[in-house]
Amino acid sequence: MGASAPTRTAMDRRIRERRLDVARSNARRRRRVTLSVLVAVLLAGGGLALSYSPLFAVDRVRVTGVEAARQAEVVQAAAVREGEPLLSVDLDRVAGAVRGLPWVRAAEVARLPPSTVEVRVAPREPVLLVRVGPATWQLDADGVLVAGGGREGVPVVDAPAAVLPPVGEAVRDATVQDALGVHIGLTEGLRSAVDAYEVTGTRSVRAHLALDDAGPDGLWVRFGDAERIARKVAVTELLLAQTREQATRDGGLGPAAVAEIDVRAPDNPVLIPRAAAEAGGDAGE
């Protein structure tokens, strides 16, 4: 038999109530989603407005990586306006402007809320001083002229015939490139002992070593150019070791007895004793 009328009425009521509960639940969910979106929009708009408020205006450019004497130059090149909204600072423009300084190798720029722009600088470090006539120029490991003037503790390259570009550009002169290639190719031990290079033309590089056991006059190593530099360096160190070993064994002078080592042909090196050089004239002639 079918359900009685009261039973059907109760079931219909429960179904209607269930449908109403579902409808109310869906409505509440839609209101929550709408409210969440509205709050997010308001917060974003408020945050954007806040970021352009005086609370987030630039009041400092902080420079790291260089000494205090050069920080002002970086700040001037960055050209960030005091009071400019931090969010509107063009980081790429600032980094490019700082990299335009001839002594800057790399630069990174960041915003540090609430009001600081930080410029991190990696300066070019001179590894050689190139002397042309009365003028001296600083050269970094990339072959770029960093600045004019001397630098304590940096070896000097006497290159009287060299042609140098403006500061901030790479040197193309073959004689200076030869000297730089030799210098970079040396082991740390030899590089730290070099106090001067001499280049009179292409393939004419020779280095003066101020070794502790080479006497007051030191000794010269004639490299010629930077080709096969690893082999030339290995032969130089072998010959120096042999002279020291001989001095220990026979009581000789060691490197102090050597005026010049010629490794232009590293498979057939020449060692010129100081006595022979003094008898026949200067080793470099």
C-alpha positions in Angstrom: 0.0 0.0 0.0 1.2 3.6 -0.6 2.3 5.9 2.2 -0.4 7.6 4.2 -1.0 11.3 3.7 0.5 12.4 7.0 3.8 10.5 6.2 4.0 12.1 2.7 3.4 15.5 4.2 6.2 15.0 6.7 8.6 13.8 4.0 7.8 16.8 1.7 8.5 19.2 4.6 11.8 17.6 5.3 12.8 17.8 1.7 11.8 21.5 1.5 13.8 22.2 4.7 16.8 20.4 3.3 16.6 22.4 0.1 16.3 25.6 2.0 19.4 24.7 4.1 21.4 24.0 0.9 20.3 27.3 -0.6 21.2 29.2 2.5 24.6 27.5 2.8 25.3 28.3 -0.9 24.3 31.9 -0.3 26.6 32.2 2.7 29.5 30.7 0.7 29.0 33.2 -2.1 28.9 36.0 0.4 32.1 34.8 2.0 33.9 34.6 -1.4 32.6 38.0 -2.4 33.7 39.5 0.9 37.2 37.9 0.6 37.7 39.2 -2.9 36.5 42.7 -1.8 38.9 42.7 1.2 41.8 41.5 -0.9 41.2 44.3 -3.4 40.9 46.9 -0.7 44.1 45.7 1.0 45.9 45.7 -2.3 44.8 49.1 -3.1 45.6 50.3 0.4 49.0 48.7 0.2 49.8 50.3 -3.1 48.7 53.6 -1.8 50.8 53.1 1.3 53.8 52.2 -0.7 53.6 55.5 -2.5 53.1 57.4 0.8 55.9 59.5 2.5 56.4 56.5 4.8 58.0 54.6 1.8 59.9 57.5 0.2 63.6 57.1 -0.4 65.7 58.8 2.2 68.9 56.8 1.9 71.1 55.1 -0.8 73.4 52.6 0.9 76.6 51.5 -1.0 78.5 48.4 -0.1 81.6 46.7 -1.5 83.7 49.9 -1.9 85.6 52.1 0.4 84.0 55.3 1.8 86.0 57.5 -0.6 84.2 56.0 -3.6 80.7 55.6 -2.1 79.8 59.2 -2.9 80.7 58.6 -6.6 78.4 55.6 -6.7 75.5 57.6 -5.1 76.0 60.4 -7.6 76.0 57.9 -10.5 72.9 56.1 -9.2 71.0 59.5 -9.3 68.2 58.2 -7.0 66.0 61.2 -6.0 65.5 61.7 -2.3 61.7 61.5 -1.6 61.1 59.3 -4.6 58.6 56.5 -3.9 60.7 53.4 -3.2 58.5 51.3 -5.4 59.1 53.5 -8.4 62.9 53.3 -8.3 64.1 51.7 -11.6 66.6 49.1 -10.3 67.9 48.2 -13.8 68.6 51.9 -14.6 70.4 52.4 -11.4 72.5 49.3 -11.8 73.4 50.3 -15.4 74.4 53.8 -14.4 76.7 52.5 -11.7 78.3 49.9 -14.0 79.1 52.8 -16.3 81.8 53.9 -13.8 85.1 52.8 -15.3 86.3 51.2 -12.1 83.1 49.2 -11.5 83.1 45.5 -12.6 79.5 44.7 -11.5 76.6 46.2 -9.5 73.4 45.0 -8.1 70.6 47.2 -6.7 67.8 46.3 -4.3 65.0 48.0 -2.4 65.1 47.7 1.4 61.8 48.9 2.8 60.8 51.2 4.1 63.1 53.8 2.6 66.5 52.5 1.5 68.0 51.7 -1.9 71.1 49.4 -1.6 73.7 49.3 -4.2 76.2 46.4 -4.0 79.3 47.1 -6.0 82.1 44.8 -7.1 85.0 47.1 -8.1 87.7 46.4 -10.7 90.9 45.6 -8.9 94.2 46.6 -10.7 96.6 43.8 -11.1 99.2 45.7 -13.2 100.4 49.3 -13.6 101.2 50.2 -17.2 103.8 53.0 -17.5 104.0 54.8 -20.8 106.4 57.7 -20.6 105.7 59.7 -17.5 102.1 58.4 -17.1 101.0 55.4 -15.2 97.7 53.6 -15.6 95.9 50.9 -13.6 94.9 47.7 -15.4 92.6 45.0 -14.1 92.6 41.3 -14.9 90.1 41.8 -17.7 92.5 44.1 -19.5 90.4 47.2 -18.7 92.0 50.5 -17.7 90.6 51.3 -14.3 92.2 54.7 -13.6 95.3 56.7 -13.8 97.9 56.8 -11.2 99.9 54.3 -9.1 98.8 51.6 -6.6 101.1 50.3 -3.9 102.1 46.7 -4.2 101.0 46.3 -7.9 103.8 45.4 -10.4 104.7 48.0 -13.0 104.8 47.2 -16.8 107.2 49.4 -18.6 105.7 49.6 -22.1 107.1 52.8 -23.7 105.6 52.1 -27.1 102.1 51.0 -25.9 99.0 52.7 -27.2 96.3 52.8 -24.5 92.5 53.5 -24.8 90.5 55.9 -22.6 89.9 54.8 -19.0 87.1 52.3 -18.8 87.9 50.5 -22.0 89.9 47.3 -22.7 93.5 47.6 -23.8 94.1 46.2 -27.3 97.9 46.9 -27.4 99.6 43.5 -28.1 102.6 44.3 -25.8 100.4 45.0 -22.8 98.2 42.0 -23.6 101.3 39.8 -23.6 102.4 41.2 -20.2 98.9 40.7 -18.7 98.6 37.2 -20.1 102.0 36.2 -18.5 101.0 37.8 -15.2 97.7 35.9 -15.0 99.4 32.7 -16.0 102.0 32.7 -13.2 101.6 30.6 -10.1 100.8 32.5 -7.0 104.3 32.1 -5.7 105.9 33.6 -8.8 103.3 36.3 -9.2 103.8 37.5 -5.7 107.6 37.8 -6.4 107.2 39.9 -9.6 107.7 43.6 -9.0 108.2 44.7 -12.6 107.7 43.7 -16.2 109.5 45.0 -19.3 108.1 44.9 -22.8 110.0 46.5 -25.7 107.8 45.0 -28.4 105.6 42.0 -29.2 106.8 38.7 -27.8 109.3 40.5 -25.6 107.9 40.2 -22.1 110.4 39.6 -19.3 109.5 39.7 -15.6 111.7 40.7 -12.7 111.5 38.5 -9.7 112.4 40.0 -6.3 113.0 36.6 -4.6 114.3 36.5 -1.0 117.2 34.2 -2.1 117.9 36.0 -5.4 120.1 38.7 -3.9 119.6 42.4 -3.9 119.3 42.6 -7.7 116.8 39.8 -8.1 116.6 38.0 -11.4 114.8 38.2 -14.7 112.7 35.6 -16.5 112.3 36.1 -20.2 108.8 34.7 -21.2 108.5 36.3 -24.7 104.7 36.1 -24.7 101.8 34.3 -23.0 101.7 31.3 -25.3 102.4 28.0 -23.5 102.6 30.0 -20.3 101.8 27.0 -18.1 104.8 25.1 -19.6 107.1 28.2 -19.3 106.1 28.6 -15.7 106.7 25.0 -14.8 110.2 25.1 -16.4 111.0 28.3 -14.5 110.1 26.8 -11.2 112.0 23.6 -12.0 115.2 25.6 -12.8 114.8 27.7 -9.6 114.4 24.5 -7.6 117.5 23.0 -9.2 119.6 26.0 -8.4 118.4 25.9 -4.8 119.1 22.2 -4.6 122.6 22.7 -6.0 123.2 25.5 -3.5 122.2 23.2 -0.6 124.4 20.4 -2.0 127.5 22.3 -3.1 127.3 25.5 -1.1 126.5 27.7 -4.1 124.5 30.9 -4.3 121.3 29.4 -5.6 119.0 31.9 -7.5 121.4 34.7 -6.5 123.9 33.3 -8.9 121.4 33.6 -11.8 120.9 36.8 -13.8 118.2 35.6 -16.2 116.2 32.5 -17.1 115.0 32.4 -20.8 112.0 30.2 -21.3 110.8 31.6 -24.6 111.4 28.1 -25.9 110.4 26.2 -22.8 111.7 22.8 -24.2 115.1 24.4 -24.6 115.5 26.9 -21.7 118.6 29.0 -21.2 119.9 29.9 -17.7 122.3 32.9 -17.8 124.7 33.0 -14.7 125.2 36.4 -13.1 128.9 36.2 -13.6 128.5 35.7 -17.3 125.9 38.5 -17.6 128.2 40.9 -15.7 131.1 40.0 -17.9 129.2 40.4 -21.1 126.9 43.3 -20.3 123.3 43.5 -18.9 121.2 40.3 -19.3 118.4 42.2 -21.0 120.5 43.7 -23.7 
